[in-house]
Amino acid sequence: MKGYFIALEGIDGCGKSTQINHLSKWLPISGLMPKNAKLHITREPGGTLLGQSIRRLLLNSRQEESPEPLTELLLYAADRAQHINQFIKPLVNKGDWVISDRFSGSTTAYQGYGRGLDINLIQDLERIATGGLLPDITLFLNISIETSLKRREAKVNDRIESEGKEFLEKVLFGFSEISKENNWITIAAEAEPTKVNDVIEKKLFSLLKNN
């Protein structure tokens, strides 16, 4: 039996890491996964050894060494192609479950809506990089710009996170549009983490209990 691929998306500070940590403990005991299936947690960029090198180029570059927007897009596509073929696809094909912190929706939101790159070009690259593989379920953790900035006050921002409020507004609009177009599950993530846990659990139960 084929496994499941779940992605979590949203702007920085939306709580993806917190919710993925919860799901990593809850899903294996939820009764939703087959007994022999294992759960694997990953992220983009950086889900493979090659991807970790790409992640450093994308997020930790000094200003004078920052990739141009098109270069940035191509690096994300390269990371995803490696991630899918080396990690995600083999695991799902053997019946395991995979949860990824970000996937192709983030590229469209950040590089398309945020950077202003051509959406059609991004979609063409995504078809090449993914080989048609998409998440079975995508959870969009939706928060306001104000909440995002407040939650990240004490955090050292990476290169993308340092782009500022106007950039983040474009990205959030992008996520909202992509979510509608692709029937993502939108989760109101402003609440306390435990309340968001409960909402996600109920959504997954309603979607997966009969599979």
N, C-alpha and C positions, 0 to 999 in steps of 0.2 A: 504494500500500500504506500502511495506517495505521501510524503510528509507535508508540513505546512510552513509557509513563509510569511512572517508578520513584520511589518515595518512601522516604526514610530517617527512621526514628522512634526515639525513646529519650529518657531523661532527660538533663538538662544534664551535659556532661562525658563522654558515651558515645562520642565520637569521630566524630560524623557529618561534621563539616567535613573531618577528615583523610581519611575514606573517600571522601567525595564528590570531594575533590581527586584522589585516586588514580584513581577511576572516570573522571573527566574526561579523564585521560590514557590509561587502559587500554582503555576501551570502544571508542573509535574505531579502535584497531588490533587488537582482539580477534577480528575476523572475525564477530562476532555482529550488527553493524549493517550494513544495506544500504549499498552504496558511495555512493549519493547522499544518504544521511541525515546530518543534522547533529545534534550533541549540544548541548543547552542546559541550563545549571545555574541553578537558581532557589531561592527560599526563601520560607517563610511565618513570620510576616507579612513583607511588604515586597517581593514579587516584581514589583510595578508601581510607577509613580510615585505613584499614589494610595496604594498599599500602603505605600510608604516613609513617608508622612505618618502613616498609621495605626500603623505600627510604632513611631514616635516617641511617639505617644500611649499605646500599650500598654506599652512597655518602659522609657521614660525619664522618665515623669512623677514629679514630686515627690510625697511622701506625701500632702500636702494636696490634690493634684490628681488622685489615682489614680482610675481608673474603678471604679464599683461592679461586682461580679461579673457581673450581667446585662448591663451596658453593655459590659464586657470581652468577653463572649460574642458580642454583636451586632457589635462591631468586628471580631472575628476572622471572623465570617461575611461581613461586607462585604468584607474583604480577600480572602477566598477567592473570592467571586463575581466580583470584578474580576480576580483572578489567573487563574481558569479561562477566563473569556470573552475576556480581552484577550491572554493569553499562552499558557497550556497548551493549550487546545483547538485554536486555529488551527495551532499547531506540530505537534501530534500528527496532526491531520487531513491535513496535507500530507506526512506520512511521517517527520518528524523525531522525535528521542528527547528526552525531558525528565527530568531528575533534580531532585527537590525536597527541600530540607532542611526536613522537617516537612510534614504535610498534615492531613487531618481527624482522624486518630487522636490527634494532640496536643491538639486541642480537647476531645475526649471525656476524655482522660486528665487534663489540667490543669484544665479548667473543670468537668468532670463529677465525676471521682473526687477531684481536688484541692480544688476550691471547693465541691463538694457540690451543684451545680446539677442539675436534673432531666435525666436521661439521655435520656428520650423527647423532651423539648423540644430538646435538642442535636441529636438525630438528625433531628427534623423540620426544623430550621434547616439542617442539612447537606444534606438532600435538595433544599431550595430553593437553597442556595448553589452546590452542585456540579452541579445539573441532571442528576444520575445519573452523572457522570463520576468514576471512582475509579481509583487507580493499578493498572496491570497487575501490578506487583510491589511489595510493601512489605517492606523489610528493617528488622527491629527489633533495634537494637544494645543488647543487654542487659548491664548492669553493676550492681554493688551500690551501695547508698547511700554506703557508705564510700569506694568508688573514686571516685564522683562528687564527693564533698566534697574528697577529697585532690587530685584533678586540678584543682579550681577554687580551690585555696588562694590562689594568687597573682593570681587574676583579680578584677577589679571586677565584682560581680554587677549584673545589671539588676533591674528591679522584681520580675519573676517568680522569678528565681533567688534573690532575697533572702528568700523566704518561709520558709525553714528546713527542718530535717530531717523533721519530722512531715509537713509538706506534701509533701515529696519522696517519702516512703514511700507516701503515698496515690496519688501520680501513678505511681510504679513499679508498684504493684499494678494500677492501671488499665491501664497498658500491657500487662502480662502477661495480663490478662483479655481485652483487645481483640485481642491477638495470637492467642490461642487461638480466639476466636470468628470471626475473619476469615482464619484460615489464613495469617498473615504468616510470613515466613521469619525465624526467631529466630537471631541470631548472638551467640555468646558473645564479648563485646567487651572482656574484661578483659586479654587477651593483648597482646603487642607489636603495633603497627599493621601491620607487614609480615605477621604471621601472620594477622591479621584480613583483610588484603588477600587472602591466598590462599584463605581460606574463602569469602569473598564471590565471588571469581572462579569458584571451582568450583561454587558454588550457581547463579550466573547461567548458566554453561555448561550445567549439567544442565537448566535450565529453558528456555533459549532456543536451544540449538544446532540444533534441528530446525525452528525457526520461519522 
